[in-house]
């Protein structure tokens, strides 16, 4: 049955690349990471501040089974961090 499922599209699917989203002058690039239990929440948040690109890497312990749901969660968590911290995301 393995050969038939590969022939008719039942094989493993490669997730599509998630689209960037702009939110309050920040650019969110969802980047769910494949894990044994699903997809770990991750994203890159960037913004140009005083002419320089600033980047924050978001990685959460949460895992989501469905890729598209994981992408939506990456965006939602990124927006939450932007709302809570704003430009302070980049000060370390």
Secondary structure, 3 states (H helix, E strand, C coil): CHHHHHHCCCCCCCCCCCCEEEECCEEEEECCEEECCEEEEEEEEEEEECCEEEEEEEEEEEEECCHHHHHHHHHHHHHHHHHHHHHHHHCC
